Amino acid sequence: MTITAVVKKNTYFDSVSLMAISTKANSLDEVAQAFVAMGTEMNKGVRCSRSVFLSS
């Protein structure tokens, strides 16, 4: 399994665009889980609670 994280500092995308990107990425056969979101404290908590970036 390959894990990739991309952080774009000082960049804004609206939530509708981010949800669309997540949906497209998750529909790809080679993608197990995609999480596209702004780096808010709440989203960071969601990322951790979903075990994103944590190997099993």
N, C-alpha and C positions, 0 to 999 in steps of 0.2 A: 504494500500500500504506500502510495506517495501522498504526502501532506504538503500543501502549498498555501502560504499566507501572503497576501499583498496588502500593505498598508500605504495609503496615500494621504500624507499629512496635508492639512489645510485644504481639503477637497470636500465639496458637498454634492450629493446626489439626492434627489427627492425619494421618498419611501416607495412610491409606485414604480419608479425605475429600478430600484434595488430589488423589489419583489419580482419584477419581470425577469431580471438577470438570474436571480436564484431559481426561479421556475425553469428557465431554459437550461441552466447548468445541471439541475437535478434530473432533467429529462434525458440527459446523455447517458448511454449505457456504461461508459467507463467511469462515471462519477458516482461514488457511493453516497456522498453527502456534500452539499454546497451550502454555505452560509454567507450571504452578502448583506452587509449592514453598515450603518454609520457607527463610529466608535464611541457611542454614548455609554455611560455607566450601566444603564439597563441592558443594552445589547451585549456588553461584555459579560454580564451576569448570565444572560441567556446562553451565550457561547459556552461558558463553563458548565452550566447545568445540562447542556446537551452533549457534553463530553467531546465537543469539537476540538480537534488538535490533540486529543489524548489517545494514545495507542492502547489497545486492549490486550 
